[in-house]
Amino acid sequence: MGSPVKKWILDDHNEGLRTDPYSTDWLFGGPIIERENITITPLFFMEGGWRANHHNLRYDDMGEYINGSDGMQDGPTALIAAMRCFVASKMGDEVTVPEGLL
């Protein structure tokens, strides 16, 4: 069975020229969207914009389902909005990027 990752992306990744393209390649970001129950909808007031919402599946002490949400994030593409939403659900709305990565 072959790899779902495009060969040139895998080559660049192995040579340290790029990180995994979660926000630009559905082969990377798509499984996260499914696993994390992220919904994506178009923003009609923002031409070409998208909104993603992370649905946190939780249960209370009695075992009853609680429909929780870890917030929404917008982006110029569906995948960018979804990956922003994923990061925000794990790290909060504001993330400090190390200077070496800027």
Kinemage of the C-alpha trace (Angstrom):
@kinemage 1
@onewidth
@group {chain A} dominant
@subgroup {mainchain}
@vectorlist {calphas} color= white
{ca met a 1} P 0.000 0.000 0.000
{ca gly a 2} L 1.451 3.374 -0.991
{ca ser a 3} L 1.817 6.520 1.048
{ca pro a 4} L -0.961 9.137 0.741
{ca val a 5} L 1.704 11.862 0.958
{ca lys a 6} L 2.875 13.400 -2.302
{ca lys a 7} L 6.442 12.314 -3.060
{ca trp a 8} L 7.864 15.812 -3.445
{ca ile a 9} L 6.369 16.829 -0.105
{ca leu a 10} L 7.809 13.749 1.568
{ca asp a 11} L 11.237 14.426 0.008
{ca asp a 12} L 11.206 18.055 1.203
{ca his a 13} L 10.073 16.958 4.660
{ca asn a 14} L 12.807 14.331 4.947
{ca glu a 15} L 15.429 16.911 3.924
{ca gly a 16} L 14.155 19.367 6.550
{ca leu a 17} L 12.955 21.863 3.939
{ca arg a 18} L 9.343 21.921 5.132
{ca thr a 19} L 7.085 20.801 7.903
{ca asp a 20} L 3.943 18.801 7.338
{ca pro a 21} L 1.468 20.993 5.400
{ca tyr a 22} L -1.541 20.559 7.674
{ca ser a 23} L -3.133 23.847 6.589
{ca thr a 24} L -2.555 23.394 2.852
{ca asp a 25} L -2.908 19.666 2.138
{ca trp a 26} L -6.108 17.752 2.918
{ca leu a 27} L -4.127 14.511 3.232
{ca phe a 28} L -2.590 15.940 6.406
{ca gly a 29} L -5.375 18.190 7.756
{ca gly a 30} L -8.388 16.091 6.748
{ca pro a 31} L -7.838 13.284 9.275
{ca ile a 32} L -7.479 15.858 12.080
{ca ile a 33} L -10.788 17.477 11.093
{ca glu a 34} L -12.566 14.118 11.231
{ca arg a 35} L -10.888 12.917 14.426
{ca glu a 36} L -11.468 16.191 16.295
{ca asn a 37} L -15.103 16.714 15.153
{ca ile a 38} L -14.369 20.077 13.542
{ca thr a 39} L -17.137 21.561 11.421
{ca ile a 40} L -16.409 23.972 8.576
{ca thr a 41} L -18.871 26.440 7.066
{ca pro a 42} L -18.523 29.219 4.491
{ca leu a 43} L -18.773 32.818 5.672
{ca phe a 44} L -21.133 34.562 3.326
{ca phe a 45} L -20.270 37.998 4.725
{ca met a 46} L -16.562 37.387 4.039
{ca glu a 47} L -16.046 36.459 0.399
{ca gly a 48} L -13.960 33.321 0.258
{ca gly a 49} L -13.844 33.083 4.057
{ca trp a 50} L -14.503 30.044 6.196
{ca arg a 51} L -15.338 29.373 9.840
{ca ala a 52} L -14.390 26.252 11.772
{ca asn a 53} L -15.790 25.099 15.093
{ca his a 54} L -14.280 22.380 17.287
{ca his a 55} L -16.979 20.257 18.891
{ca asn a 56} L -15.773 18.883 22.182
{ca leu a 57} L -17.610 15.639 22.884
{ca arg a 58} L -17.907 15.492 26.665
{ca tyr a 59} L -19.953 13.700 29.277
{ca asp a 60} L -20.975 14.915 32.728
{ca asp a 61} L -20.592 12.951 35.992
{ca met a 62} L -23.854 11.111 35.310
{ca gly a 63} L -22.719 9.958 31.864
{ca glu a 64} L -24.960 12.430 30.040
{ca tyr a 65} L -23.638 13.951 26.820
{ca ile a 66} L -22.679 17.637 26.966
{ca asn a 67} L -22.505 19.471 23.629
{ca gly a 68} L -19.392 21.520 24.226
{ca ser a 69} L -17.466 23.749 21.870
{ca asp a 70} L -13.906 25.009 22.121
{ca gly a 71} L -14.558 28.122 20.065
{ca met a 72} L -14.490 29.182 16.475
{ca gln a 73} L -11.737 30.338 14.150
{ca asp a 74} L -11.947 31.972 10.735
{ca gly a 75} L -9.628 31.693 7.758
{ca pro a 76} L -9.279 32.374 4.044
{ca thr a 77} L -9.627 28.645 3.253
{ca ala a 78} L -11.571 25.859 4.938
{ca leu a 79} L -8.387 24.008 5.839
{ca ile a 80} L -6.669 27.058 7.337
{ca ala a 81} L -9.755 27.838 9.440
{ca ala a 82} L -9.921 24.218 10.619
{ca met a 83} L -6.239 24.060 11.574
{ca arg a 84} L -6.479 27.393 13.411
{ca cys a 85} L -9.458 25.969 15.270
{ca phe a 86} L -7.555 22.789 16.123
{ca val a 87} L -4.564 24.701 17.496
{ca ala a 88} L -6.835 27.035 19.478
{ca ser a 89} L -8.681 24.051 20.989
{ca lys a 90} L -5.373 22.630 22.243
{ca met a 91} L -3.387 25.780 23.088
{ca gly a 92} L -5.884 28.628 23.474
{ca asp a 93} L -6.711 31.628 21.313
{ca glu a 94} L -3.251 33.189 21.609
{ca val a 95} L -0.059 31.253 20.928
{ca thr a 96} L 3.493 32.533 21.348
{ca val a 97} L 5.627 31.533 18.366
{ca pro a 98} L 9.314 31.044 19.170
{ca glu a 99} L 11.515 33.659 17.501
{ca gly a 100} L 13.373 31.014 15.475
{ca leu a 101} L 10.154 30.026 13.710
{ca leu a 102} L 9.147 33.532 12.630
